[in-house]
Every structure is written in C-alpha cells, then in structure tokens.
Amino acid sequence: MAQVTHTRSIHLPSFAEIMEAIRTRRARNRVFRQTFNELHSLSNSELADIGIHRTMIRGLAKEAAYGK
C-alpha cells in the first residue's frame, strides 16, 4: 500500500511585514480618533447643518479609518 504525505505551506510574515501591519494599524487608529474627536466636538446644531446625528459619529469615524 502506498503512503501519501501531504505537505501544507504556511506563510509566516517577515519582520518587515509585521512592522508594516503595525504602522498601518496605528495610522488607521489615528484617523479614527481624529475624525471621532473632531465630530464629537461639534454642537448638535453644527452636526445637523452637515446632516449628521450624534449617534452616527462612531460609524463615520470607523468608515473614515477602515472603509466600509
């Protein structure tokens, strides 16, 4: 009886790939915090003027940072 051996290739990220992922995550977090803080600092009437309700701020900041 023949024995079949399966090998599976596993990609381990390089140090450069890990560092790039960290930089990307930090940049996206910065965009989220900045967008959230700027919108949160507006009054309800200022938000209404631009068509935003206060409950939408977190979602808009997530979309700005991470896309849809």
C-alpha positions in Angstrom: 0.0 0.0 0.0 1.4 3.4 -1.0 1.6 6.1 1.7 0.6 9.6 0.6 2.1 12.5 2.5 0.5 15.9 2.3 2.5 19.0 3.0 1.0 22.3 3.7 2.8 25.5 3.1 2.4 28.1 5.9 3.4 31.7 5.3 4.9 33.3 8.3 5.1 37.0 8.0 8.5 38.6 7.8 9.6 41.3 10.3 9.1 43.9 7.7 5.5 42.7 7.0 4.8 42.8 10.8 6.2 46.3 11.1 4.1 47.5 8.1 1.0 46.0 9.6 1.7 47.8 12.9 2.2 51.1 11.1 -1.0 50.6 9.1 -3.0 49.8 12.2 -1.6 52.9 14.1 -2.3 55.2 11.1 -5.9 53.9 10.9 -6.4 54.3 14.6 -5.1 57.9 14.4 -7.6 58.7 11.6 -10.4 57.1 13.7 -9.5 59.1 16.8 -9.1 62.4 14.9 -12.3 62.0 13.0 -14.2 61.0 16.1 -12.8 63.8 18.2 -13.5 66.5 15.6 -17.1 65.4 15.0 -17.7 64.9 18.7 -16.5 68.4 19.5 -19.2 69.9 17.2 -22.6 71.0 18.7 -25.8 69.2 17.8 -26.8 72.1 15.6 -23.5 72.1 13.8 -23.8 68.4 13.2 -27.4 68.9 11.9 -26.1 71.5 9.5 -23.9 68.9 7.8 -26.5 66.2 8.0 -25.0 64.1 10.9 -26.7 63.0 14.0 -24.6 62.5 17.1 -25.3 58.7 17.1 -23.6 58.5 13.6 -20.2 59.8 14.8 -18.6 56.4 15.7 -19.7 54.8 12.5 -18.5 57.7 10.4 -15.1 57.6 12.1 -14.8 53.9 11.5 -15.7 54.3 7.9 -13.1 57.1 7.5 -10.4 54.9 9.1 -11.2 51.4 7.9 -13.5 51.9 4.9 -16.9 50.3 4.5 
